[in-house]
Amino acid sequence: MPRFEAEVAVLLCAVFFVPASGILHPVDYLVLQSLRQSLADLPGSAFFASWDFTAEPCAFAGVLCSRDRVVALSLGDPRAGSWGLTGHLPSSLAHLSALAELSLVPGRVAGPLPAALPSGLRFLALSGNLLSGSLPPSLSALRRLRTLDLSSNRLSGSVPPAVVRLPELRTLILAHNRLSGPVPAVASAPLLRLDLRSNALTGSVPSLPPSLVYLSLASNRLSGWVDRVLPRLTRLQFLDLSMNHLSGPLPGVLFTFPVSTLRLQRNQFSGPLRPASPLPVEGATVDLSYNRLTGNVPAELAPAGRLYLDFNRFTGQLPAALVDRVVAGRMQVLYLQHNYLTGFGIGGAAASIPAGMSLCLQDNCLVPPVNAACPRNAGPQRMRPPEQCAAIRHRG
């Protein structure tokens, strides 16, 4: 008989003649003891100070019971800046059959995820620790799971497609790990938030569920075009595909989505921008910098509050709608440096640029306004050499 089951049998005999009222189920009692043996407070933490097994376990810090079963575990002090725990997660956690929520504050808990977890889990958040190894296949058995957050650990291997397709899953956060392989294709899951940034994922952006409102695949090694994938994601409010190797044109319909933050910088997107309509979110952040975009800057981007178009190949005059936003003080940041723009509309009229507005126009085919506030790494104010401007006009 395995040790854990043997301990359960002994404890059942010990409590057989004790009234059931107020007594924690023997299995759950032993799991809590196993947790206490596997985890410890880091110096400065006192989370386990209340875990005195001569007292009622349902009164322990981080333990929530319903009748005689543990239904939620919040391991570690959740206050901001508090110290976390060290140790490892025991396999006995799988025996908490009524557990619906399991969370762990950031700390130094290491080792692999348990091979099995309670099948009734709805919330699992273990971010900010040192968990390693691959995602166990048993995660796909958590059919009631709604939130899975394993971010900022040392997890490796691939993302199991069955996990992304869990029928109740709404939030999946696996950011800041060492995951590799492709992003699983999933077109019909009920996901609202998918965050896989800062891993080593490869391949193209696959079909994703149109229910998504938050998508971050930034800082991976993704490649290919997105013009057939993104148009389905019409509910997006946050999109970050920055720092990949994505290429091809950007679909004009993307700029009609209710996105308040659009980050596509540091890719290889190319061709002209043709937004299907003006940005619907006033004051949105749009970062398209460090790409290969060409043509005129679209007037449809004027509603942005922070607009980064630097290090592209834009040409021509800046649209009047955008200049008017700058003059009216309705834009906080406008970075246009390192393009081939030929006009800004207000020339060098320093007084026309509101104080506090960050406007950078250097390294274009025009004279920047004298009080344009470029970032420090942009270098001195200057124009492009005339021969470069002539060459780009000739190619246009």
TARA-V949995 format. One record per residue. N is the residue number from 0. PSI is psi in degrees with one decimal (none if undefined). OMEGA is omega in radians with two decimals (NA if undefined). D_FIRST is the distance of its C-alpha to the first C-alpha in Angstrom with 1 decimal. Layout:
n=N psi=PSI omega=OMEGA d_first=D_FIRST
n=N psi=PSI omega=OMEGA d_first=D_FIRST
This chain:
n=0 psi=128.2 omega=3.11 d_first=0.0
n=1 psi=152.8 omega=-3.04 d_first=3.8
n=2 psi=-43.9 omega=-3.07 d_first=6.4
n=3 psi=-45.0 omega=-3.14 d_first=8.4
n=4 psi=-36.2 omega=3.10 d_first=6.6
n=5 psi=-40.8 omega=3.12 d_first=6.1
n=6 psi=-36.3 omega=3.10 d_first=9.7
n=7 psi=-44.1 omega=-3.12 d_first=10.8
n=8 psi=-42.2 omega=3.12 d_first=10.1
n=9 psi=-44.6 omega=-3.10 d_first=12.1
n=10 psi=-35.7 omega=3.09 d_first=14.7
n=11 psi=-40.5 omega=3.09 d_first=15.2
n=12 psi=-35.8 omega=-3.09 d_first=16.1
n=13 psi=-30.2 omega=-3.07 d_first=18.4
n=14 psi=7.0 omega=-3.01 d_first=20.3
n=15 psi=-38.6 omega=-3.08 d_first=20.6
n=16 psi=13.1 omega=3.12 d_first=24.1
n=17 psi=134.4 omega=3.10 d_first=25.3
n=18 psi=141.5 omega=-3.03 d_first=27.7
n=19 psi=-24.7 omega=-3.06 d_first=26.2
n=20 psi=125.5 omega=3.05 d_first=29.3
n=21 psi=3.9 omega=-3.11 d_first=28.9
n=22 psi=125.2 omega=3.10 d_first=25.1
n=23 psi=142.4 omega=3.12 d_first=23.1
n=24 psi=135.6 omega=-3.06 d_first=20.1
n=25 psi=-38.9 omega=-3.13 d_first=17.0
n=26 psi=-46.9 omega=-3.14 d_first=15.2
n=27 psi=-37.1 omega=3.11 d_first=18.5
n=28 psi=-45.5 omega=-3.12 d_first=19.0
n=29 psi=-34.6 omega=3.10 d_first=15.9
n=30 psi=-40.6 omega=3.09 d_first=17.0
n=31 psi=-39.4 omega=3.07 d_first=20.4
n=32 psi=-41.2 omega=3.12 d_first=19.2
n=33 psi=-40.2 omega=3.08 d_first=17.5
n=34 psi=-43.8 omega=-3.11 d_first=20.8
n=35 psi=-32.2 omega=3.12 d_first=22.7
n=36 psi=-26.6 omega=-3.06 d_first=21.0
n=37 psi=-22.3 omega=-3.08 d_first=21.5
n=38 psi=154.4 omega=3.12 d_first=25.1
n=39 psi=155.5 omega=3.06 d_first=28.2
n=40 psi=136.0 omega=2.91 d_first=31.8
n=41 psi=156.5 omega=3.09 d_first=34.3
n=42 psi=129.0 omega=-3.10 d_first=37.4
n=43 psi=-14.5 omega=3.12 d_first=39.4
n=44 psi=145.8 omega=3.11 d_first=36.7
n=45 psi=31.5 omega=-3.07 d_first=35.5
n=46 psi=-41.2 omega=-3.05 d_first=33.2
n=47 psi=6.7 omega=-3.12 d_first=30.3
n=48 psi=-31.6 omega=-3.10 d_first=32.8
n=49 psi=-3.0 omega=-3.09 d_first=32.0
n=50 psi=73.0 omega=3.12 d_first=28.2
n=51 psi=110.4 omega=-3.00 d_first=28.1
n=52 psi=5.0 omega=2.94 d_first=25.0
n=53 psi=-7.1 omega=3.13 d_first=27.1
n=54 psi=-177.1 omega=-3.12 d_first=29.0
n=55 psi=116.1 omega=-3.10 d_first=28.3
n=56 psi=-28.1 omega=-3.13 d_first=26.2
n=57 psi=-8.2 omega=3.07 d_first=28.2
n=58 psi=0.5 omega=3.14 d_first=31.2
n=59 psi=151.1 omega=3.03 d_first=29.8
n=60 psi=132.9 omega=3.07 d_first=32.0
n=61 psi=1.7 omega=-3.12 d_first=31.0
n=62 psi=127.7 omega=3.08 d_first=28.7
n=63 psi=127.6 omega=-3.11 d_first=29.9
n=64 psi=155.2 omega=2.93 d_first=28.4
n=65 psi=115.1 omega=-2.99 d_first=29.4
n=66 psi=-117.4 omega=-3.06 d_first=28.6
n=67 psi=18.3 omega=-3.11 d_first=25.1
n=68 psi=148.3 omega=3.05 d_first=23.8
n=69 psi=123.2 omega=-3.11 d_first=24.6
n=70 psi=-16.2 omega=3.11 d_first=26.9
n=71 psi=140.8 omega=3.07 d_first=28.4
n=72 psi=122.5 omega=3.04 d_first=27.7
n=73 psi=96.8 omega=-2.99 d_first=30.7
n=74 psi=119.0 omega=-3.12 d_first=29.5
n=75 psi=159.9 omega=-3.14 d_first=32.5
n=76 psi=117.7 omega=-3.05 d_first=36.1
n=77 psi=-3.9 omega=-3.11 d_first=37.7
n=78 psi=142.6 omega=-3.11 d_first=41.2
n=79 psi=133.4 omega=3.10 d_first=43.3
n=80 psi=-0.9 omega=-3.10 d_first=43.4
n=81 psi=158.9 omega=3.13 d_first=40.5
n=82 psi=152.1 omega=-3.11 d_first=38.1
n=83 psi=-154.5 omega=-3.07 d_first=34.7
n=84 psi=163.6 omega=3.03 d_first=31.2
n=85 psi=170.5 omega=-3.12 d_first=29.6
n=86 psi=-148.7 omega=-3.14 d_first=26.2
n=87 psi=163.4 omega=3.11 d_first=23.8
n=88 psi=124.0 omega=-3.09 d_first=22.1
n=89 psi=153.6 omega=3.11 d_first=18.3
n=90 psi=-19.0 omega=-3.12 d_first=16.1
n=91 psi=-14.2 omega=3.10 d_first=14.8
n=92 psi=-31.1 omega=-3.11 d_first=18.3
n=93 psi=-19.3 omega=-3.09 d_first=17.3
n=94 psi=-3.7 omega=3.07 d_first=15.6
n=95 psi=81.3 omega=-2.94 d_first=19.1
n=96 psi=-19.0 omega=3.14 d_first=20.0
n=97 psi=2.2 omega=-3.05 d_first=23.5
n=98 psi=125.7 omega=3.12 d_first=24.5
n=99 psi=-24.8 omega=-3.09 d_first=27.9
n=100 psi=131.5 omega=3.09 d_first=29.3
n=101 psi=120.1 omega=3.11 d_first=27.9
n=102 psi=155.0 omega=-3.10 d_first=30.5
n=103 psi=124.9 omega=-3.13 d_first=30.8
n=104 psi=157.9 omega=3.09 d_first=34.1
n=105 psi=134.6 omega=-3.13 d_first=35.6
n=106 psi=-139.0 omega=-3.10 d_first=34.3
n=107 psi=36.7 omega=3.05 d_first=32.5
n=108 psi=126.0 omega=-2.98 d_first=29.0
n=109 psi=-174.8 omega=3.11 d_first=28.1
n=110 psi=-179.2 omega=-3.10 d_first=25.6
n=111 psi=163.2 omega=2.95 d_first=24.6
n=112 psi=146.0 omega=3.07 d_first=24.0
n=113 psi=142.8 omega=-3.11 d_first=20.4
n=114 psi=-27.7 omega=3.11 d_first=19.5
n=115 psi=148.8 omega=3.13 d_first=19.0
n=116 psi=161.3 omega=-3.13 d_first=20.8
n=117 psi=130.2 omega=-3.02 d_first=21.2
n=118 psi=-17.3 omega=-3.12 d_first=23.1
n=119 psi=7.7 omega=-3.12 d_first=25.7
n=120 psi=134.6 omega=3.03 d_first=27.0
n=121 psi=-21.7 omega=-3.09 d_first=30.8
n=122 psi=121.5 omega=3.14 d_first=31.7
n=123 psi=112.2 omega=-3.09 d_first=30.1
n=124 psi=111.5 omega=-3.08 d_first=32.2
n=125 psi=35.4 omega=-3.00 d_first=31.1
n=126 psi=160.2 omega=2.98 d_first=34.5
n=127 psi=34.1 omega=3.10 d_first=36.1
n=128 psi=-155.1 omega=-3.10 d_first=33.2
n=129 psi=29.1 omega=-3.14 d_first=32.1
n=130 psi=139.8 omega=-3.04 d_first=29.4
n=131 psi=179.9 omega=-3.11 d_first=29.5
n=132 psi=-174.1 omega=-3.08 d_first=28.4
n=133 psi=166.8 omega=3.06 d_first=28.8
n=134 psi=121.4 omega=-3.06 d_first=28.4
n=135 psi=142.7 omega=3.11 d_first=25.0
n=136 psi=-24.8 omega=-3.11 d_first=25.6
n=137 psi=-17.1 omega=3.08 d_first=23.4
n=138 psi=-30.7 omega=-3.12 d_first=26.4
n=139 psi=-8.2 omega=3.09 d_first=28.1
n=140 psi=-5.1 omega=-3.11 d_first=25.6
n=141 psi=74.5 omega=-2.97 d_first=26.9
n=142 psi=-14.4 omega=3.14 d_first=29.6
n=143 psi=1.3 omega=-3.06 d_first=30.8
n=144 psi=131.4 omega=3.12 d_first=31.3
n=145 psi=-31.2 omega=-3.13 d_first=34.9
n=146 psi=127.4 omega=3.06 d_first=35.0
n=147 psi=114.0 omega=-3.14 d_first=33.3
n=148 psi=104.9 omega=3.09 d_first=34.6
n=149 psi=26.8 omega=-3.04 d_first=33.1
n=150 psi=159.7 omega=3.04 d_first=36.6
n=151 psi=53.2 omega=3.00 d_first=37.5
n=152 psi=-154.2 omega=3.13 d_first=34.5
n=153 psi=35.3 omega=-3.11 d_first=34.0
n=154 psi=144.3 omega=-3.09 d_first=32.4
n=155 psi=-177.3 omega=-3.10 d_first=33.5
n=156 psi=-166.4 omega=-3.06 d_first=33.5
n=157 psi=168.6 omega=3.05 d_first=34.9
n=158 psi=115.0 omega=-3.11 d_first=34.9
n=159 psi=123.4 omega=3.14 d_first=32.8
n=160 psi=-33.1 omega=-3.11 d_first=35.4
n=161 psi=-27.4 omega=3.11 d_first=32.8
n=162 psi=-44.4 omega=-3.13 d_first=32.4
n=163 psi=-25.5 omega=-3.07 d_first=36.2
n=164 psi=10.2 omega=3.11 d_first=36.3
n=165 psi=135.3 omega=-2.93 d_first=33.8
n=166 psi=-23.2 omega=-3.12 d_first=35.7
n=167 psi=-2.0 omega=-3.02 d_first=35.8
n=168 psi=126.8 omega=3.11 d_first=36.1
n=169 psi=-32.3 omega=-3.08 d_first=39.3
n=170 psi=122.3 omega=3.09 d_first=38.9
n=171 psi=114.4 omega=-3.11 d_first=37.5
n=172 psi=109.3 omega=3.11 d_first=38.1
n=173 psi=23.4 omega=-3.08 d_first=36.9
n=174 psi=156.7 omega=3.04 d_first=40.0
n=175 psi=56.2 omega=3.00 d_first=40.3
n=176 psi=-155.1 omega=3.13 d_first=37.5
n=177 psi=35.9 omega=-3.09 d_first=37.6
n=178 psi=147.5 omega=-3.11 d_first=37.1
n=179 psi=-178.9 omega=-3.11 d_first=39.0
n=180 psi=-170.5 omega=-3.05 d_first=40.0
n=181 psi=162.7 omega=2.92 d_first=41.7
n=182 psi=123.5 omega=-3.10 d_first=41.8
n=183 psi=137.2 omega=3.06 d_first=40.1
n=184 psi=129.0 omega=3.12 d_first=42.7
n=185 psi=109.5 omega=-3.02 d_first=42.2
n=186 psi=-14.1 omega=-3.00 d_first=45.2
n=187 psi=7.1 omega=3.13 d_first=43.9
n=188 psi=158.4 omega=-3.12 d_first=41.1
n=189 psi=21.5 omega=-3.08 d_first=41.9
n=190 psi=138.3 omega=3.01 d_first=41.7
n=191 psi=-34.1 omega=-3.08 d_first=44.1
n=192 psi=124.8 omega=3.09 d_first=43.3
n=193 psi=117.0 omega=-3.08 d_first=42.2
n=194 psi=105.7 omega=3.14 d_first=42.3
n=195 psi=21.5 omega=-3.04 d_first=41.5
n=196 psi=158.3 omega=3.05 d_first=44.1
n=197 psi=56.5 omega=2.97 d_first=43.9
n=198 psi=-154.5 omega=3.10 d_first=41.6
n=199 psi=40.8 omega=-3.11 d_first=42.6
n=200 psi=144.3 omega=-3.09 d_first=42.7
n=201 psi=176.3 omega=-3.13 d_first=45.2
n=202 psi=-166.2 omega=-3.10 d_first=47.0
n=203 psi=169.5 omega=3.02 d_first=49.0
n=204 psi=119.3 omega=-3.05 d_first=48.5
n=205 psi=-178.0 omega=3.00 d_first=47.1
n=206 psi=133.2 omega=-3.10 d_first=47.6
n=207 psi=157.1 omega=-3.06 d_first=46.2
n=208 psi=135.4 omega=-3.14 d_first=46.0
n=209 psi=-5.8 omega=3.09 d_first=49.3
n=210 psi=-13.4 omega=-3.04 d_first=47.5
n=211 psi=134.9 omega=2.97 d_first=47.2
n=212 psi=-16.2 omega=-3.14 d_first=49.1
n=213 psi=124.3 omega=3.11 d_first=47.7
n=214 psi=121.3 omega=3.04 d_first=47.2
n=215 psi=118.8 omega=3.04 d_first=46.9
n=216 psi=22.9 omega=-3.04 d_first=46.4
n=217 psi=156.2 omega=3.02 d_first=48.5
n=218 psi=50.7 omega=2.98 d_first=48.1
n=219 psi=-154.0 omega=3.14 d_first=46.5
n=220 psi=38.2 omega=-3.09 d_first=48.1
n=221 psi=149.7 omega=-3.12 d_first=48.9
n=222 psi=176.7 omega=3.11 d_first=52.0
n=223 psi=-177.4 omega=-3.10 d_first=54.1
n=224 psi=157.5 omega=3.13 d_first=56.1
n=225 psi=5.1 omega=-3.01 d_first=55.0
n=226 psi=-18.1 omega=3.10 d_first=58.0
n=227 psi=-12.1 omega=-3.11 d_first=56.2
n=228 psi=-49.1 omega=-3.03 d_first=53.0
n=229 psi=-35.8 omega=-3.07 d_first=54.2
n=230 psi=-19.8 omega=3.12 d_first=56.7
n=231 psi=-17.7 omega=-2.99 d_first=53.8
n=232 psi=60.7 omega=-2.97 d_first=52.4
n=233 psi=-10.1 omega=-3.12 d_first=55.2
n=234 psi=1.2 omega=-3.07 d_first=53.2
n=235 psi=134.2 omega=3.01 d_first=52.6
n=236 psi=-17.3 omega=3.12 d_first=53.5
n=237 psi=126.3 omega=3.12 d_first=52.1
n=238 psi=124.1 omega=3.12 d_first=52.1
n=239 psi=106.8 omega=3.05 d_first=51.4
n=240 psi=19.0 omega=-3.02 d_first=51.5
n=241 psi=158.5 omega=3.03 d_first=53.2
n=242 psi=52.7 omega=2.99 d_first=52.8
n=243 psi=-157.4 omega=3.09 d_first=51.9
n=244 psi=34.3 omega=-3.10 d_first=54.0
n=245 psi=150.4 omega=-3.04 d_first=54.9
n=246 psi=-175.7 omega=3.12 d_first=58.4
n=247 psi=-174.3 omega=-3.09 d_first=60.8
n=248 psi=160.1 omega=3.03 d_first=62.6
n=249 psi=129.3 omega=-3.12 d_first=61.3
n=250 psi=132.5 omega=-3.11 d_first=61.5
n=251 psi=-28.9 omega=-3.11 d_first=64.2
n=252 psi=-21.3 omega=3.12 d_first=62.2
n=253 psi=-35.2 omega=-3.06 d_first=59.6
n=254 psi=2.2 omega=3.04 d_first=62.2
n=255 psi=-8.3 omega=-3.13 d_first=62.4
n=256 psi=155.3 omega=-3.13 d_first=58.8
n=257 psi=51.9 omega=-3.04 d_first=58.2
n=258 psi=123.3 omega=3.06 d_first=56.9
n=259 psi=-20.6 omega=3.08 d_first=57.6
n=260 psi=119.3 omega=-3.13 d_first=56.1
n=261 psi=109.2 omega=-3.08 d_first=56.7
n=262 psi=108.4 omega=-3.14 d_first=55.8
n=263 psi=16.2 omega=-3.02 d_first=56.5
n=264 psi=158.5 omega=3.05 d_first=57.9
n=265 psi=53.8 omega=2.97 d_first=57.6
n=266 psi=-154.2 omega=3.12 d_first=57.2
n=267 psi=32.3 omega=3.10 d_first=59.8
n=268 psi=143.6 omega=-3.04 d_first=60.9
n=269 psi=172.5 omega=3.12 d_first=64.5
n=270 psi=174.9 omega=-3.12 d_first=67.4
n=271 psi=154.2 omega=3.02 d_first=69.2
n=272 psi=130.9 omega=3.11 d_first=67.6
n=273 psi=72.9 omega=3.12 d_first=68.6
n=274 psi=140.0 omega=-3.12 d_first=66.9
n=275 psi=-18.2 omega=3.11 d_first=67.3
n=276 psi=168.3 omega=3.05 d_first=68.2
n=277 psi=152.3 omega=3.09 d_first=68.4
n=278 psi=129.6 omega=-3.08 d_first=65.2
n=279 psi=-17.4 omega=-3.08 d_first=64.1
n=280 psi=112.5 omega=3.11 d_first=62.5
n=281 psi=129.8 omega=3.10 d_first=65.2
n=282 psi=15.0 omega=-3.12 d_first=64.3
n=283 psi=155.8 omega=3.00 d_first=61.5
n=284 psi=123.2 omega=-3.14 d_first=60.4
n=285 psi=118.1 omega=-3.13 d_first=61.0
n=286 psi=107.5 omega=3.10 d_first=60.4
n=287 psi=18.8 omega=-3.04 d_first=61.6
n=288 psi=159.9 omega=3.08 d_first=62.6
n=289 psi=53.9 omega=3.01 d_first=62.3
n=290 psi=-155.4 omega=-3.13 d_first=62.5
n=291 psi=37.9 omega=-3.07 d_first=65.4
n=292 psi=144.7 omega=-3.04 d_first=66.8
n=293 psi=179.8 omega=3.10 d_first=70.5
n=294 psi=-165.7 omega=-3.13 d_first=73.3
n=295 psi=154.0 omega=3.01 d_first=74.4
n=296 psi=123.3 omega=-3.07 d_first=72.2
n=297 psi=138.1 omega=3.06 d_first=71.7
n=298 psi=-20.8 omega=-3.12 d_first=73.2
n=299 psi=-13.3 omega=3.11 d_first=70.2
n=300 psi=-2.1 omega=-3.05 d_first=68.2
n=301 psi=-32.7 omega=-3.13 d_first=70.5
n=302 psi=-8.6 omega=-3.11 d_first=68.3
n=303 psi=149.4 omega=3.03 d_first=65.8
n=304 psi=-30.0 omega=3.07 d_first=65.6
n=305 psi=115.3 omega=-3.03 d_first=64.2
n=306 psi=119.0 omega=-3.11 d_first=65.2
n=307 psi=107.0 omega=3.13 d_first=64.5
n=308 psi=13.0 omega=-3.07 d_first=66.3
n=309 psi=156.8 omega=3.11 d_first=67.0
n=310 psi=54.4 omega=3.00 d_first=66.8
n=311 psi=-153.1 omega=-3.12 d_first=67.6
n=312 psi=37.9 omega=3.13 d_first=70.8
n=313 psi=147.6 omega=-3.12 d_first=72.3
n=314 psi=173.3 omega=3.02 d_first=76.1
n=315 psi=-169.6 omega=-3.14 d_first=79.0
n=316 psi=147.9 omega=3.01 d_first=79.7
n=317 psi=136.5 omega=-3.09 d_first=77.1
n=318 psi=146.2 omega=-3.10 d_first=77.3
n=319 psi=-34.6 omega=-3.13 d_first=79.4
n=320 psi=-36.1 omega=3.14 d_first=76.6
n=321 psi=-41.8 omega=3.10 d_first=74.4
n=322 psi=-41.4 omega=3.13 d_first=77.3
n=323 psi=-37.8 omega=3.10 d_first=78.1
n=324 psi=-39.7 omega=3.12 d_first=74.6
n=325 psi=-49.9 omega=-3.10 d_first=74.9
n=326 psi=-35.4 omega=-3.13 d_first=78.3
n=327 psi=-2.3 omega=3.14 d_first=77.2
n=328 psi=25.3 omega=-3.10 d_first=74.3
n=329 psi=10.7 omega=3.10 d_first=71.7
n=330 psi=132.9 omega=-3.10 d_first=69.7
n=331 psi=-40.3 omega=-3.08 d_first=67.9
n=332 psi=132.1 omega=3.00 d_first=67.3
n=333 psi=104.1 omega=3.14 d_first=69.0
n=334 psi=118.6 omega=-3.12 d_first=68.4
n=335 psi=9.9 omega=-3.07 d_first=70.5
n=336 psi=155.0 omega=3.09 d_first=71.1
n=337 psi=52.4 omega=2.97 d_first=71.2
n=338 psi=-156.0 omega=3.13 d_first=72.5
n=339 psi=36.5 omega=-3.11 d_first=76.0
n=340 psi=145.4 omega=-3.07 d_first=77.1
n=341 psi=-8.8 omega=-3.14 d_first=80.9
n=342 psi=147.7 omega=-3.14 d_first=81.5
n=343 psi=-12.5 omega=3.05 d_first=80.0
n=344 psi=-35.0 omega=3.11 d_first=82.7
n=345 psi=6.1 omega=3.04 d_first=83.5
n=346 psi=-132.6 omega=-3.11 d_first=84.3
n=347 psi=20.4 omega=-3.11 d_first=84.6
n=348 psi=93.8 omega=-3.04 d_first=85.2
n=349 psi=-36.7 omega=-3.06 d_first=83.1
n=350 psi=-16.5 omega=-3.09 d_first=83.7
n=351 psi=-10.6 omega=-3.13 d_first=82.2
n=352 psi=117.4 omega=-3.08 d_first=78.7
n=353 psi=144.3 omega=3.07 d_first=77.1
n=354 psi=139.4 omega=-3.14 d_first=75.9
n=355 psi=-10.7 omega=3.10 d_first=72.2
n=356 psi=126.6 omega=3.12 d_first=71.9
n=357 psi=101.6 omega=-3.13 d_first=70.2
n=358 psi=125.1 omega=3.12 d_first=72.3
n=359 psi=122.0 omega=-3.10 d_first=72.2
n=360 psi=10.7 omega=-3.05 d_first=74.6
n=361 psi=160.6 omega=3.12 d_first=75.2
n=362 psi=42.7 omega=2.99 d_first=75.4
n=363 psi=-171.7 omega=3.12 d_first=76.8
n=364 psi=44.7 omega=3.13 d_first=80.3
n=365 psi=164.6 omega=3.09 d_first=81.6
n=366 psi=117.6 omega=-3.11 d_first=82.6
n=367 psi=147.4 omega=3.01 d_first=79.7
n=368 psi=146.4 omega=-2.98 d_first=80.8
n=369 psi=-26.2 omega=-3.12 d_first=81.5
n=370 psi=23.6 omega=3.07 d_first=78.9
n=371 psi=131.5 omega=-3.04 d_first=76.0
n=372 psi=92.9 omega=3.12 d_first=72.9
n=373 psi=155.0 omega=3.04 d_first=70.9
n=374 psi=158.3 omega=-3.06 d_first=67.6
n=375 psi=-35.4 omega=-3.09 d_first=68.0
n=376 psi=3.1 omega=-3.14 d_first=66.6
n=377 psi=-14.1 omega=3.13 d_first=69.2
n=378 psi=-173.6 omega=-3.09 d_first=72.0
n=379 psi=154.3 omega=3.09 d_first=75.6
n=380 psi=132.8 omega=-3.11 d_first=77.4
n=381 psi=164.8 omega=3.00 d_first=79.0
n=382 psi=162.6 omega=3.00 d_first=80.0
n=383 psi=152.1 omega=3.02 d_first=78.9
n=384 psi=138.8 omega=-3.09 d_first=81.5
n=385 psi=-34.3 omega=-3.10 d_first=84.1
n=386 psi=-31.3 omega=3.08 d_first=83.4
n=387 psi=-42.2 omega=3.13 d_first=79.7
n=388 psi=-40.1 omega=3.12 d_first=80.9
n=389 psi=-38.5 omega=-3.12 d_first=83.5
n=390 psi=-40.9 omega=-3.11 d_first=81.0
n=391 psi=-34.6 omega=3.09 d_first=78.6
n=392 psi=-39.3 omega=-3.12 d_first=81.5
n=393 psi=-40.4 omega=3.12 d_first=82.7
n=394 psi=-33.7 omega=3.14 d_first=79.2
n=395 psi=none omega=NA d_first=79.1
